[in-house]
Amino acid sequence: MPTRRVHVVIEGLVQGVFFRACTKDEASRIGLTGWVRNRPEGTVETVIEGETSQVAAMIRWLQIGSPQSSVTRVLTTEEQPTDEYSDFSIRS
């Protein structure tokens, strides 16, 4: 299966609304690996890696986000897959 890796920054009301926890749950449900964390300026950053269609599904989910969030912008950068993660985690 083709593997894809993306680095994503999500802007909007995305901190204090369970965005990271919901992102971890969704990524784990889909079968992706990587991580998610809050950034000091109020955005959320994530690296996701997995099968191409699963990554695309996760990007679509990130555009909506957790139930209490309000996503205004999703910036996606393609990266070379590294297969370095065994699961999906929340970083501090």
N, C-alpha and C positions, 0 to 999 in steps of 0.2 A: 504494500500500500504506500502511496506517496506520502511523504511527511512534509509538514509545513510548520514554520515557527514565525510568530509575530510578536513584536513588542508594541504594546498598546497603552496610550494615555487617555484616560476618560475624564472629561471636564463636566462641570455642573454641580448640582447638589448630590455629591457622591460620598461624603464622609459623614459619619454619625447616623447613617440610614441602613446599616447592615449590608452595605454594598460588597465589602470583602468577603463576608461569610456566605452571602448568596452566590458570589462569583465562584468561590471554592466549591460550594455544593453543586452548582451547574457544571463546572468544568469536570469535577469528579464523576458526575452522572453521565456526561458525554464520553468520558474516557480520555481526557486530556491530561497532560503533565505541565508543570510550570509553577508560577507563584503570582501572588497579588499583594500589593502594599499601598498604604496611604503615603502621599508625598506632602512635604511641608507647606506647599502653596495651595493645598486644598483639592488637588486632583488625586486620582487613583491610577496606579501603574501596574501593568501585568505583563508577564511573558507567558504565552501559551504555545504548546507544541503538540502536534498529533496529526492524525490523518486529515487530508486537505478538506474534506467535507465537514468534518467535526470542527475544525478551526473556523471555517466559514460560519457554521451554526453558532459558535461561541461569539464571534464578532457581532452577529445579528442580535444575540442576547444582550451583549454589552451596550448596544445602542439604546436599549430599553432599560436594562438594569434591574435593581431590586425594586420591590413594590413601592417603597417610600422615596426612592431616588428620583432625580430629574436630570437626565443626561442631556447636555447641550452640544457636546462635541466628542468625537472618538477619532483619535489620531493613531493610525496604524502604520508600522514600519516592518517590512519583511526582513527577516534575518535568516542566516544559514542554520538549518536544524543541527542541534548538537546531541540530542538524545541523552542529556545529562541528568534529567530529573526522573525519579521513579514514581512520583505522585504529584498532586497539586497542593500547594501550601500557602498559608498566610504568613507574610513576613512583616516584621515590625520596623 
